Amino acid sequence: MKSAKMLVAFAVASAAATAAFAAPPVETVDTAKGKVLAGEKGMTLYTFKKDHKGMSNCYEDCAKNWPPLIAASGAKPEGAYSIVERKDGTKQWAKDGMPLYYWVKDKKMGDITGDGVGGNWDLVKP
């Protein structure tokens, strides 16, 4: 009986842990341009106009300046959020098919200094 209870407790804990990794790690934050989507530590997310739905075109120096929002192992698409496979095999979150990125010059929650950079980067609205 004790084993059965332990097994059930383990199964519930495993399911909860899996669910935590399944959802995209995004939140909505307030900025000078209204509400935008943000990832880790409330950092603003962007899309790249040279990407295509389901495909990233930001690599090498681009990815150093615009780090992709990496999807954890076991992450699952949900609603408007999908997962794009990058050419190096890593997985990246996308919204409405468009890959999501951070901007290295944003330093704190609510920064939006990447908006419009080079005419290619846009804020992601909720």
Salt bridges, closest charged atoms under 4 A:
ASP30 OD1 - LYS35 NZ 2.74
GLU60 OE2 - LYS87 NZ 3.98
ASP61 OD1 - LYS64 NZ 3.68
GLU85 OE1 - LYS91 NZ 3.15
ASP96 OD2 - LYS95 NZ 3.28
ASP111 OD1 - LYS108 NZ 2.96
ASP115 OD2 - LYS33 NZ 2.57
ASP122 OD1 - LYS49 NZ 3.82
